Amino acid sequence: MVAVSEPLVLYDGTCGLCDRGVRFILDRDPRAVFRFAPLQSALGERVRAQHGIVGLDTMVLVIGDRAWTRSGAVLRIARSLRFPWPLAYAAIIVPSPLRNLAYRAVAATRHRWSPAPVCRLSTAAERARFVDSMPA
């Protein structure tokens, strides 16, 4: 069992949109709440197996022994970011099948309209928040 003591965000390490999502979180998380790892990393694979998450088309938020995917993960992440992003959590009242329908539509086309990840020069503090890198 993978023990996750701090909130962990798993993302598709080959997706430009996912990369921008991670940068969005980094820029709006001044308390450095979240840690990050690609879904394709060894840690990402272990966490996905533990929680029965198949595929790489979702962002995953893991807190303790619980995991959320798709819109549930995104909304819970937004709740912890700098204002005004916690207001987005109000969308949790929309039934998850409807929220996830929109999420899946974006996920299905993310590689077409979002370029590959662009290397941004990260600070040492940002680099320290990435807990597992891509496999060699």
TIMI-2910 file (N, C-alpha, C, CB; in pm, 1 decimal, decimal comma, always signed):
<rs>
+----------+----------+----------+----------+----------+----------+----------+----------+----------+----------+----------+----------+------+
!      n_x !      n_y !      n_z !     ca_x !     ca_y !     ca_z !      c_x !      c_y !      c_z !     cb_x !     cb_y !     cb_z ! resn !
+----------+----------+----------+----------+----------+----------+----------+----------+----------+----------+----------+----------+------+
!    +84,5 !   -118,6 !     +0,0 !     +0,0 !     +0,0 !     +0,0 !    +88,5 !   +124,2 !     +0,0 !    -95,8 !     +0,2 !   +122,3 !  Met !
!    +53,6 !   +219,5 !    -86,7 !   +128,1 !   +344,6 !    -95,4 !    +71,3 !   +441,3 !     +6,2 !   +122,3 !   +404,6 !   -238,6 !  Val !
!   +154,3 !   +488,1 !    +97,7 !   +111,2 !   +586,2 !   +196,9 !   +139,3 !   +726,3 !   +144,2 !   +182,7 !   +563,1 !   +332,8 !  Ala !
!    +36,2 !   +807,8 !   +140,6 !    +48,6 !   +945,1 !    +91,4 !    +14,3 !  +1036,8 !   +207,2 !    -44,8 !   +972,0 !    -33,1 !  Val !
!   +116,2 !  +1104,9 !   +261,0 !    +93,0 !  +1188,8 !   +378,0 !    +49,8 !  +1330,1 !   +341,8 !   +217,2 !  +1194,3 !   +461,9 !  Ser !
!    +90,4 !  +1379,0 !   +224,4 !    +51,9 !  +1512,9 !   +179,5 !    -32,7 !  +1499,1 !    +53,2 !   +177,8 !  +1602,6 !   +153,3 !  Glu !
!   -121,4 !  +1595,2 !    +27,1 !   -201,4 !  +1585,9 !    -95,3 !   -112,1 !  +1570,3 !   -218,7 !   -290,8 !  +1710,5 !   -110,2 !  Pro !
!   -141,2 !  +1468,0 !   -297,2 !    -62,2 !  +1434,5 !   -415,1 !   -148,3 !  +1448,1 !   -539,5 !     -4,5 !  +1291,7 !   -404,2 !  Leu !
!    -98,7 !  +1521,4 !   -638,2 !   -166,4 !  +1536,1 !   -766,1 !    -90,7 !  +1452,9 !   -868,7 !   -174,9 !  +1686,5 !   -809,6 !  Val !
!   -161,3 !  +1358,6 !   -929,9 !   -104,3 !  +1280,1 !  -1038,8 !   -158,9 !  +1337,2 !  -1169,4 !   -138,3 !  +1126,6 !  -1024,0 !  Leu !
!    -72,9 !  +1348,6 !  -1268,9 !   -111,4 !  +1410,0 !  -1395,7 !    -41,6 !  +1336,4 !  -1509,1 !    -76,1 !  +1561,7 !  -1398,0 !  Tyr !
!    -93,7 !  +1352,1 !  -1631,0 !    -32,8 !  +1291,2 !  -1749,1 !    +93,7 !  +1369,9 !  -1781,5 !   -132,3 !  +1289,6 !  -1871,6 !  Asp !
!   +207,9 !  +1307,3 !  -1762,9 !   +336,3 !  +1374,6 !  -1782,7 !   +370,7 !  +1404,4 !  -1927,6 !   +444,0 !  +1292,2 !  -1724,4 !  Gly !
!   +289,8 !  +1357,5 !  -2023,3 !   +316,7 !  +1384,6 !  -2164,5 !   +215,9 !  +1481,3 !  -2225,0 !   +316,6 !  +1255,3 !  -2243,1 !  Thr !
!   +129,3 !  +1537,7 !  -2144,4 !    +19,6 !  +1622,3 !  -2192,2 !    +47,5 !  +1769,3 !  -2161,4 !   -113,9 !  +1578,9 !  -2128,3 !  Cys !
!    +42,0 !  +1852,3 !  -2265,8 !    +64,1 !  +1995,3 !  -2247,5 !    -41,1 !  +2060,1 !  -2159,8 !    +67,2 !  +2063,9 !  -2380,6 !  Gly !
!   -166,8 !  +2020,5 !  -2175,4 !   -273,0 !  +2077,4 !  -2092,9 !   -252,9 !  +2039,8 !  -1946,7 !   -410,7 !  +2030,0 !  -2141,6 !  Leu !
!   -215,1 !  +1916,3 !  -1922,5 !   -189,7 !  +1871,7 !  -1784,9 !    -71,4 !  +1947,0 !  -1724,4 !   -163,2 !  +1719,7 !  -1781,4 !  Cys !
!    +32,3 !  +1968,4 !  -1805,7 !   +147,9 !  +2044,7 !  -1761,3 !   +105,9 !  +2186,4 !  -1722,1 !   +255,4 !  +2048,6 !  -1871,3 !  Asp !
!    +22,1 !  +2248,1 !  -1804,9 !    -26,2 !  +2383,0 !  -1772,2 !   -111,9 !  +2379,8 !  -1646,1 !   -107,0 !  +2442,1 !  -1890,1 !  Arg !
!   -188,0 !  +2271,2 !  -1626,8 !   -267,1 !  +2257,9 !  -1504,7 !   -179,2 !  +2252,5 !  -1380,9 !   -353,8 !  +2133,7 !  -1511,7 !  Gly !
!    -69,3 !  +2178,0 !  -1388,9 !    +24,7 !  +2170,5 !  -1276,2 !    +84,5 !  +2308,5 !  -1249,8 !   +137,4 !  +2066,9 !  -1304,6 !  Val !
!   +124,8 !  +2378,9 !  -1353,7 !   +180,6 !  +2514,1 !  -1336,8 !    +77,1 !  +2608,5 !  -1277,0 !   +230,4 !  +2569,4 !  -1471,9 !  Arg !
!    -49,2 !  +2593,5 !  -1318,9 !   -159,1 !  +2673,4 !  -1263,8 !   -167,9 !  +2651,1 !  -1113,0 !   -294,1 !  +2637,1 !  -1332,4 !  Phe !
!   -163,8 !  +2524,8 !  -1072,3 !   -170,9 !  +2493,0 !   -929,2 !    -49,8 !  +2550,8 !   -856,1 !   -178,6 !  +2339,8 !   -907,6 !  Ile !
!    +69,4 !  +2530,3 !   -910,0 !   +191,0 !  +2582,5 !   -845,8 !   +182,3 !  +2733,1 !   -822,4 !   +314,1 !  +2550,6 !   -931,3 !  Leu !
!   +132,0 !  +2804,6 !   -921,7 !   +125,0 !  +2950,9 !   -912,9 !    +18,0 !  +3000,5 !   -816,3 !    +99,1 !  +3008,6 !  -1049,5 !  Asp !
!    -77,3 !  +2916,3 !   -779,9 !   -188,5 !  +2958,6 !   -694,7 !   -193,7 !  +2882,5 !   -562,7 !   -319,2 !  +2940,9 !   -768,3 !  Arg !
!    -86,0 !  +2817,2 !   -527,6 !    -76,7 !  +2737,4 !   -405,0 !    +37,9 !  +2791,0 !   -319,4 !    -55,4 !  +2585,9 !   -437,9 !  Asp !
!    +22,2 !  +2912,3 !   -264,3 !   +132,8 !  +2973,9 !   -190,2 !   +173,2 !  +2898,5 !    -64,3 !    +96,0 !  +3113,4 !   -153,1 !  Pro !
!    +84,1 !  +2816,2 !    -10,7 !   +116,9 !  +2738,4 !   +109,2 !   +186,3 !  +2607,7 !    +74,4 !     -9,0 !  +2709,7 !   +189,6 !  Arg !
!   +206,3 !  +2581,7 !    -56,1 !   +272,9 !  +2459,5 !   -103,7 !   +206,2 !  +2334,0 !    -47,2 !   +421,7 !  +2461,3 !    -65,1 !  Ala !
!    +74,7 !  +2328,4 !    -58,3 !     -4,0 !  +2216,2 !     -8,2 !    +19,8 !  +2090,0 !    -90,0 !   -152,0 !  +2251,2 !     -9,1 !  Val !
!    +27,8 !  +2105,5 !   -223,1 !    +27,6 !  +1989,8 !   -311,9 !   +166,8 !  +1945,3 !   -352,6 !    -52,2 !  +2020,3 !   -434,3 !  Phe !
!   +179,6 !  +1812,8 !   -368,9 !   +297,0 !  +1749,7 !   -429,4 !   +250,1 !  +1692,7 !   -562,4 !   +360,1 !  +1637,2 !   -335,7 !  Arg !
!   +343,4 !  +1663,6 !   -653,2 !   +307,3 !  +1623,5 !   -788,6 !   +389,6 !  +1504,0 !   -834,3 !   +326,1 !  +1740,0 !   -885,2 !  Phe !
!   +327,3 !  +1420,3 !   -917,2 !   +397,8 !  +1308,5 !   -981,2 !   +322,7 !  +1273,5 !  -1109,0 !   +408,3 !  +1183,4 !   -885,1 !  Ala !
!   +395,0 !  +1238,4 !  -1214,3 !   +328,1 !  +1194,0 !  -1337,0 !   +256,8 !  +1060,5 !  -1314,5 !   +429,9 !  +1181,3 !  -1452,4 !  Pro !
!   +145,9 !  +1042,6 !  -1382,5 !    +75,1 !   +914,4 !  -1379,0 !   +164,2 !   +801,2 !  -1427,6 !    -52,0 !   +921,0 !  -1464,0 !  Leu !
!   +257,6 !   +833,0 !  -1518,7 !   +345,4 !   +731,8 !  -1578,2 !   +463,8 !   +694,9 !  -1489,5 !   +396,2 !   +780,7 !  -1710,8 !  Gln !
!   +485,4 !   +766,8 !  -1381,9 !   +599,0 !   +739,6 !  -1294,2 !   +572,8 !   +612,0 !  -1212,8 !   +625,5 !   +860,4 !  -1199,7 !  Ser !
!   +677,2 !   +562,1 !  -1149,6 !   +662,2 !   +443,3 !  -1064,7 !   +560,2 !   +468,8 !   -953,4 !   +798,5 !   +402,8 !  -1004,0 !  Ala !
!   +568,4 !   +584,2 !   -889,4 !   +472,5 !   +618,1 !   -784,4 !   +332,3 !   +628,7 !   -842,5 !   +511,8 !   +749,9 !   -715,0 !  Leu !
!   +319,5 !   +694,9 !   -956,9 !   +188,9 !   +708,4 !  -1021,2 !   +127,8 !   +573,8 !  -1053,7 !   +200,7 !   +790,7 !  -1147,5 !  Gly !
!   +208,5 !   +482,7 !  -1104,5 !   +158,5 !   +349,0 !  -1137,6 !   +114,8 !   +273,3 !  -1012,7 !   +265,6 !   +269,0 !  -1212,1 !  Glu !
!   +191,4 !   +286,3 !   -904,9 !   +153,8 !   +217,8 !   -779,5 !    +23,1 !   +273,5 !   -723,5 !   +266,2 !   +232,0 !   -674,1 !  Arg !
!     +9,7 !   +405,1 !   -724,1 !   -112,1 !   +467,2 !   -671,7 !   -232,1 !   +431,7 !   -758,0 !    -95,9 !   +619,6 !   -663,8 !  Val !
!   -215,2 !   +434,1 !   -891,0 !   -325,5 !   +397,3 !   -980,4 !   -368,8 !   +252,9 !   -956,2 !   -284,2 !   +416,2 !  -1127,8 !  Arg !
!   -272,6 !   +162,2 !   -940,5 !   -305,6 !    +21,7 !   -915,1 !   -379,0 !     +6,2 !   -782,3 !   -178,2 !    -64,5 !   -915,3 !  Ala !
!   -332,0 !    +75,6 !   -681,0 !   -392,9 !    +65,8 !   -548,3 !   -538,0 !   +112,2 !   -549,2 !   -313,3 !   +147,7 !   -447,6 !  Gln !
!   -568,6 !   +215,6 !   -628,7 !   -703,8 !   +273,0 !   -629,7 !   -786,7 !   +227,0 !   -749,5 !   -695,5 !   +424,4 !   -629,4 !  His !
!   -732,3 !   +136,6 !   -830,7 !   -807,2 !    +84,9 !   -944,6 !   -831,1 !   +187,0 !  -1054,4 !   -937,6 !    +32,3 !   -898,2 !  Gly !
!   -737,7 !   +278,9 !  -1072,2 !   -751,2 !   +383,9 !  -1173,5 !   -684,9 !   +335,6 !  -1301,6 !   -687,9 !   +519,0 !  -1125,0 !  Ile !
!   -763,7 !   +325,6 !  -1406,3 !   -715,2 !   +275,6 !  -1534,4 !   -701,4 !   +393,3 !  -1629,9 !   -810,7 !   +166,9 !  -1592,9 !  Val !
!   -595,5 !   +394,8 !  -1707,1 !   -577,4 !   +498,3 !  -1808,1 !   -505,2 !   +620,8 !  -1756,6 !   -709,4 !   +538,8 !  -1862,6 !  Gly !
!   -471,0 !   +705,7 !  -1852,5 !   -394,8 !   +826,6 !  -1821,8 !   -473,5 !   +952,4 !  -1855,4 !   -262,7 !   +826,5 !  -1897,6 !  Leu !
!   -605,0 !   +940,2 !  -1870,6 !   -685,9 !  +1052,8 !  -1916,1 !   -752,3 !  +1128,5 !  -1802,2 !   -790,6 !  +1004,5 !  -2011,4 !  Asp !
!   -695,5 !  +1123,3 !  -1684,6 !   -754,7 !  +1193,1 !  -1570,8 !   -647,4 !  +1250,3 !  -1479,4 !   -845,7 !  +1099,3 !  -1492,2 !  Thr !
!   -682,6 !  +1359,1 !  -1414,7 !   -600,3 !  +1411,1 !  -1306,6 !   -649,6 !  +1339,2 !  -1181,5 !   -610,1 !  +1570,6 !  -1293,3 !  Met !
!   -558,3 !  +1304,6 !  -1094,5 !   -592,2 !  +1230,9 !   -972,7 !   -542,7 !  +1310,7 !   -852,6 !   -530,0 !  +1087,0 !   -974,0 !  Val !
!   -627,0 !  +1322,4 !   -752,4 !   -587,8 !  +1381,7 !   -625,6 !   -594,8 !  +1272,9 !   -520,3 !   -678,6 !  +1503,5 !   -588,1 !  Leu !
!   -484,8 !  +1252,1 !   -449,2 !   -478,9 !  +1151,4 !   -343,5 !   -449,6 !  +1222,9 !   -212,8 !   -370,6 !  +1042,0 !   -373,8 !  Val !
!   -536,0 !  +1197,7 !   -115,4 !   -516,1 !  +1251,5 !    +19,6 !   -535,7 !  +1134,1 !   +114,6 !   -616,4 !  +1372,0 !    +52,4 !  Ile !
!   -429,6 !  +1097,3 !   +184,3 !   -435,9 !   +982,3 !   +273,2 !   -463,8 !   +856,6 !   +192,7 !   -543,5 !  +1002,3 !   +381,3 !  Gly !
!   -570,1 !   +786,1 !   +226,8 !   -604,7 !   +663,0 !   +155,2 !   -720,4 !   +683,8 !    +56,8 !   -641,1 !   +553,5 !   +254,8 !  Asp !
!   -758,3 !   +808,8 !    +30,5 !   -867,3 !   +840,7 !    -62,7 !   -810,6 !   +898,7 !   -191,1 !   -967,5 !   +939,9 !     +1,1 !  Arg !
!   -878,3 !   +869,0 !   -300,9 !   -837,7 !   +922,6 !   -431,0 !   -960,6 !   +973,5 !   -505,0 !   -763,6 !   +814,8 !   -515,4 !  Ala !
!   -945,9 !  +1087,7 !   -569,9 !  -1050,1 !  +1145,2 !   -653,6 !   -993,9 !  +1161,1 !   -793,6 !  -1100,6 !  +1281,8 !   -597,0 !  Trp !
!  -1079,7 !  +1144,4 !   -892,1 !  -1039,0 !  +1160,0 !  -1031,4 !  -1127,6 !  +1263,6 !  -1098,8 !  -1046,0 !  +1025,1 !  -1106,7 !  Thr !
!  -1088,3 !  +1300,7 !  -1218,4 !  -1163,1 !  +1390,6 !  -1306,3 !  -1208,8 !  +1516,6 !  -1233,6 !  -1283,6 !  +1318,4 !  -1364,5 !  Arg !
!  -1334,2 !  +1554,2 !  -1250,4 !  -1382,8 !  +1680,9 !  -1195,0 !  -1378,2 !  +1682,9 !  -1042,5 !  -1524,9 !  +1707,2 !  -1242,1 !  Ser !
!  -1396,2 !  +1567,6 !   -979,9 !  -1387,9 !  +1562,6 !   -833,4 !  -1250,0 !  +1603,7 !   -784,4 !  -1421,3 !  +1422,1 !   -782,7 !  Gly !
!  -1147,0 !  +1558,3 !   -855,0 !  -1009,6 !  +1596,3 !   -818,7 !   -986,9 !  +1745,1 !   -843,0 !   -906,9 !  +1513,2 !   -899,1 !  Ala !
!  -1028,6 !  +1793,0 !   -959,5 !  -1005,7 !  +1933,5 !   -995,4 !  -1075,6 !  +2027,2 !   -897,1 !  -1054,9 !  +1961,1 !  -1138,7 !  Val !
!  -1199,0 !  +1996,3 !   -862,2 !  -1272,7 !  +2083,4 !   -769,8 !  -1211,7 !  +2082,1 !   -629,9 !  -1419,4 !  +2040,6 !   -762,5 !  Leu !
!  -1166,2 !  +1966,4 !   -584,4 !  -1103,0 !  +1960,5 !   -452,5 !   -968,7 !  +2033,8 !   -451,6 !  -1083,3 !  +1814,5 !   -409,7 !  Arg !
!   -897,3 !  +2028,9 !   -561,6 !   -773,4 !  +2106,3 !   -572,4 !   -805,3 !  +2255,1 !   -567,6 !   -697,2 !  +2071,2 !   -703,0 !  Ile !
!   -904,2 !  +2298,2 !   -647,2 !   -941,9 !  +2440,1 !   -651,8 !   -978,1 !  +2492,6 !   -512,7 !  -1060,2 !  +2460,7 !   -747,9 !  Ala !
!  -1041,4 !  +2408,5 !   -433,0 !  -1083,2 !  +2448,8 !   -298,3 !   -964,7 !  +2491,2 !   -211,6 !  -1157,9 !  +2334,5 !   -230,5 !  Arg !
!   -845,1 !  +2440,1 !   -240,8 !   -727,1 !  +2470,5 !   -159,3 !   -638,8 !  +2580,3 !   -217,3 !   -645,5 !  +2346,5 !   -141,4 !  Ser !
!   -675,9 !  +2633,2 !   -332,8 !   -593,5 !  +2736,2 !   -396,8 !   -629,1 !  +2874,9 !   -344,0 !   -610,9 !  +2731,9 !   -549,8 !  Leu !
!   -550,0 !  +2972,9 !   -387,0 !   -570,8 !  +3112,2 !   -349,2 !   -703,1 !  +3163,1 !   -409,0 !   -451,4 !  +3200,2 !   -396,5 !  Arg !
!   -770,7 !  +3251,5 !   -338,7 !   -895,1 !  +3313,0 !   -384,6 !   -873,9 !  +3376,1 !   -521,8 !   -944,9 !  +3418,8 !   -283,1 !  Phe !
!   -967,1 !  +3360,5 !   -612,1 !  -1107,6 !  +3320,3 !   -603,5 !  -1134,3 !  +3173,3 !   -634,1 !  -1187,5 !  +3403,3 !   -696,1 !  Pro !
!  -1031,9 !  +3092,8 !   -655,6 !  -1049,8 !  +2955,2 !   -702,3 !  -1129,8 !  +2865,1 !   -609,0 !   -917,4 !  +2894,3 !   -724,5 !  Trp !
!  -1127,3 !  +2884,8 !   -476,6 !  -1212,6 !  +2801,5 !   -391,8 !  -1362,2 !  +2814,8 !   -423,3 !  -1188,9 !  +2836,5 !   -247,4 !  Pro !
!  -1401,9 !  +2925,5 !   -484,3 !  -1542,7 !  +2942,8 !   -521,2 !  -1587,2 !  +2838,8 !   -624,5 !  -1565,8 !  +3083,8 !   -576,2 !  Leu !
!  -1494,1 !  +2788,9 !   -704,0 !  -1527,3 !  +2687,7 !   -804,7 !  -1579,7 !  +2559,7 !   -740,5 !  -1405,0 !  +2656,3 !   -890,4 !  Ala !
!  -1546,1 !  +2537,8 !   -615,0 !  -1591,4 !  +2416,3 !   -547,0 !  -1744,3 !  +2409,1 !   -539,2 !  -1531,8 !  +2409,7 !   -406,2 !  Tyr !
!  -1811,5 !  +2521,1 !   -553,8 !  -1958,0 !  +2521,0 !   -553,2 !  -2013,9 !  +2430,3 !   -663,3 !  -2011,5 !  +2664,2 !   -570,7 !  Ala !
!  -1937,0 !  +2407,1 !   -768,8 !  -1980,9 !  +2319,8 !   -878,0 !  -1992,4 !  +2174,4 !   -834,1 !  -1884,8 !  +2330,3 !   -995,2 !  Ala !
!  -1949,4 !  +2142,4 !   -713,8 !  -1960,0 !  +2005,6 !   -663,2 !  -2106,7 !  +1963,5 !   -652,4 !  -1890,5 !  +1993,4 !   -526,0 !  Ile !
!  -2199,0 !  +2060,8 !   -646,4 !  -2341,5 !  +2027,6 !   -637,3 !  -2395,5 !  +1971,4 !   -769,7 !  -2421,9 !  +2151,8 !   -596,8 !  Ile !
!  -2325,4 !  +1995,8 !   -879,3 !  -2364,7 !  +1937,7 !  -1008,0 !  -2332,8 !  +1788,1 !  -1000,1 !  -2289,4 !  +2007,7 !  -1130,4 !  Val !
!  -2426,2 !  +1703,6 !  -1039,6 !  -2399,4 !  +1559,6 !  -1032,7 !  -2271,3 !  +1521,9 !  -1108,0 !  -2518,1 !  +1481,4 !  -1089,8 !  Pro !
!  -2192,3 !  +1434,7 !  -1047,1 !  -2062,4 !  +1400,2 !  -1105,5 !  -2072,5 !  +1344,2 !  -1247,4 !  -1992,7 !  +1300,1 !  -1017,4 !  Ser !
!  -2176,3 !  +1269,1 !  -1285,1 !  -2181,6 !  +1225,2 !  -1425,4 !  -2185,3 !  +1343,2 !  -1524,0 !  -2304,2 !  +1136,5 !  -1447,2 !  Pro !
!  -2253,1 !  +1451,1 !  -1488,6 !  -2257,4 !  +1569,0 !  -1575,8 !  -2123,0 !  +1642,0 !  -1577,0 !  -2368,9 !  +1664,9 !  -1530,5 !  Leu !
!  -2065,2 !  +1659,6 !  -1457,9 !  -1933,6 !  +1725,6 !  -1450,7 !  -1830,7 !  +1645,8 !  -1528,9 !  -1887,8 !  +1741,8 !  -1303,6 !  Arg !
!  -1833,5 !  +1515,1 !  -1512,4 !  -1733,0 !  +1430,9 !  -1576,2 !  -1754,4 !  +1416,3 !  -1726,4 !  -1732,6 !  +1294,9 !  -1512,1 !  Asn !
!  -1875,5 !  +1438,2 !  -1773,1 !  -1900,6 !  +1439,5 !  -1916,6 !  -1819,9 !  +1552,3 !  -1981,0 !  -2052,3 !  +1456,2 !  -1946,3 !  Leu !
!  -1824,7 !  +1669,7 !  -1920,8 !  -1746,5 !  +1783,4 !  -1971,0 !  -1596,6 !  +1755,5 !  -1955,7 !  -1785,0 !  +1913,8 !  -1895,9 !  Ala !
!  -1556,9 !  +1699,0 !  -1842,8 !  -1415,9 !  +1667,4 !  -1820,3 !  -1365,4 !  +1570,8 !  -1926,9 !  -1395,5 !  +1607,5 !  -1679,9 !  Tyr !
!  -1441,9 !  +1466,6 !  -1953,8 !  -1400,8 !  +1366,7 !  -2053,5 !  -1391,5 !  +1426,1 !  -2193,5 !  -1498,5 !  +1249,6 !  -2054,0 !  Arg !
!  -1479,8 !  +1520,3 !  -2226,2 !  -1475,0 !  +1584,1 !  -2357,9 !  -1343,8 !  +1659,8 !  -2375,9 !  -1594,6 !  +1679,7 !  -2376,3 !  Ala !
!  -1302,0 !  +1729,7 !  -2273,2 !  -1174,0 !  +1801,3 !  -2279,2 !  -1059,0 !  +1701,2 !  -2281,5 !  -1158,9 !  +1898,5 !  -2158,8 !  Val !
!  -1065,0 !  +1600,4 !  -2196,8 !   -956,6 !  +1501,2 !  -2189,1 !   -938,1 !  +1427,2 !  -2321,3 !   -984,9 !  +1400,6 !  -2077,1 !  Ala !
!  -1046,6 !  +1400,7 !  -2390,2 !  -1038,1 !  +1325,4 !  -2515,8 !   -967,2 !  +1403,8 !  -2626,1 !  -1177,4 !  +1286,6 !  -2562,6 !  Ala !
!   -967,3 !  +1535,2 !  -2616,0 !   -906,7 !  +1617,4 !  -2721,7 !   -784,9 !  +1696,0 !  -2673,7 !  -1009,5 !  +1713,5 !  -2777,1 !  Thr !
!   -741,1 !  +1671,6 !  -2554,1 !   -635,3 !  +1754,4 !  -2494,2 !   -505,3 !  +1753,8 !  -2572,9 !   -607,7 !  +1707,9 !  -2354,6 !  Arg !
!   -469,2 !  +1644,2 !  -2635,4 !   -342,8 !  +1639,1 !  -2710,1 !   -352,7 !  +1714,2 !  -2842,8 !   -302,4 !  +1493,5 !  -2735,9 !  His !
!   -474,3 !  +1729,4 !  -2895,1 !   -491,8 !  +1798,6 !  -3023,0 !   -479,4 !  +1949,2 !  -3011,0 !   -625,5 !  +1764,6 !  -3081,9 !  Arg !
!   -534,9 !  +2007,3 !  -2905,2 !   -534,0 !  +2152,7 !  -2896,5 !   -441,3 !  +2207,2 !  -2789,8 !   -671,2 !  +2201,6 !  -2871,1 !  Trp !
!   -363,7 !  +2121,0 !  -2731,3 !   -266,0 !  +2167,1 !  -2633,0 !   -128,9 !  +2112,9 !  -2671,1 !   -305,5 !  +2122,4 !  -2488,7 !  Ser !
!    -33,7 !  +2201,4 !  -2693,7 !    +99,8 !  +2154,3 !  -2733,1 !   +166,0 !  +2073,0 !  -2622,3 !   +188,8 !  +2273,0 !  -2770,2 !  Pro !
!   +270,0 !  +2003,4 !  -2659,9 !   +346,2 !  +1924,3 !  -2563,2 !   +395,7 !  +2014,1 !  -2450,8 !   +465,3 !  +1852,8 !  -2631,8 !  Ala !
!   +423,7 !  +1955,8 !  -2335,0 !   +471,5 !  +2036,0 !  -2222,3 !   +593,4 !  +2119,2 !  -2259,9 !   +505,0 !  +1946,0 !  -2104,0 !  Pro !
!   +591,4 !  +2242,1 !  -2212,1 !   +701,8 !  +2334,6 !  -2235,7 !   +782,6 !  +2343,9 !  -2106,9 !   +650,0 !  +2476,1 !  -2281,1 !  Val !
!   +911,4 !  +2333,3 !  -2120,9 !   +996,6 !  +2340,8 !  -2002,2 !   +995,0 !  +2482,3 !  -1946,3 !  +1141,2 !  +2297,5 !  -2035,3 !  Cys !
!   +952,4 !  +2494,3 !  -1824,9 !   +955,2 !  +2621,0 !  -1754,1 !  +1065,5 !  +2606,9 !  -1650,5 !   +814,8 !  +2656,8 !  -1688,2 !  Arg !
!  +1144,3 !  +2707,7 !  -1635,2 !  +1248,6 !  +2701,8 !  -1534,3 !  +1183,5 !  +2710,8 !  -1397,5 !  +1353,1 !  +2815,2 !  -1554,2 !  Leu !
!  +1187,7 !  +2601,5 !  -1325,9 !  +1125,8 !  +2594,3 !  -1194,9 !  +1223,7 !  +2639,3 !  -1088,2 !  +1076,6 !  +2452,7 !  -1166,0 !  Ser !
!  +1168,2 !  +2693,4 !   -982,2 !  +1251,3 !  +2728,4 !   -868,3 !  +1286,0 !  +2600,0 !   -793,2 !  +1179,3 !  +2831,0 !   -775,0 !  Thr !
!  +1382,2 !  +2607,6 !   -706,6 !  +1419,4 !  +2491,0 !   -626,0 !  +1301,6 !  +2446,1 !   -540,4 !  +1541,3 !  +2523,0 !   -536,6 !  Ala !
!  +1224,8 !  +2541,1 !   -488,8 !  +1108,5 !  +2507,0 !   -406,5 !  +1003,6 !  +2432,7 !   -489,2 !  +1047,1 !  +2634,1 !   -344,5 !  Ala !
!   +983,3 !  +2473,8 !   -614,0 !   +888,2 !  +2404,3 !   -700,6 !   +937,8 !  +2264,1 !   -734,1 !   +864,5 !  +2484,2 !   -829,6 !  Glu !
!  +1065,9 !  +2251,7 !   -767,8 !  +1121,8 !  +2119,9 !   -801,4 !  +1107,8 !  +2023,6 !   -684,4 !  +1269,9 !  +2132,6 !   -841,4 !  Arg !
!  +1118,7 !  +2072,0 !   -563,7 !  +1108,4 !  +1987,0 !   -445,3 !   +967,5 !  +1931,0 !   -426,9 !  +1149,3 !  +2065,2 !   -321,6 !  Ala !
!   +869,4 !  +1990,0 !   -492,6 !   +730,8 !  +1944,7 !   -478,1 !   +697,9 !  +1829,5 !   -573,8 !   +634,8 !  +2061,3 !   -502,4 !  Arg !
!   +788,8 !  +1797,6 !   -664,2 !   +769,8 !  +1684,7 !   -754,6 !   +835,3 !  +1562,9 !   -691,8 !   +829,0 !  +1714,1 !   -896,5 !  Phe !
!   +752,5 !  +1465,7 !   -655,6 !   +801,1 !  +1355,0 !   -573,5 !   +847,4 !  +1234,5 !   -652,2 !   +695,2 !  +1312,8 !   -479,9 !  Val !
!   +818,5 !  +1228,0 !   -780,5 !   +858,9 !  +1113,0 !   -860,5 !   +865,9 !  +1158,3 !  -1005,4 !   +759,9 !   +992,3 !   -843,0 !  Asp !
!   +973,7 !  +1127,8 !  -1071,0 !   +988,8 !  +1171,4 !  -1208,6 !   +945,3 !  +1061,7 !  -1305,3 !  +1133,5 !  +1212,1 !  -1235,9 !  Ser !
!   +946,2 !  +1096,3 !  -1432,1 !   +906,7 !  +1001,8 !  -1537,1 !  +1006,3 !   +885,9 !  -1540,5 !   +899,4 !  +1072,6 !  -1676,5 !  Met !
!   +960,4 !   +767,6 !  -1581,7 !  +1053,4 !   +655,0 !  -1592,4 !  +1156,0 !   +679,8 !  -1702,9 !   +976,8 !   +524,1 !  -1619,4 !  Pro !
!  +1271,3 !   +619,5 !  -1690,4 !  +1378,8 !   +640,1 !  -1788,3 !  +1348,5 !   +568,8 !  -1917,8 !  +1512,4 !   +591,9 !  -1732,9 !  Ala !
+----------+----------+----------+----------+----------+----------+----------+----------+----------+----------+----------+----------+------+
</rs>
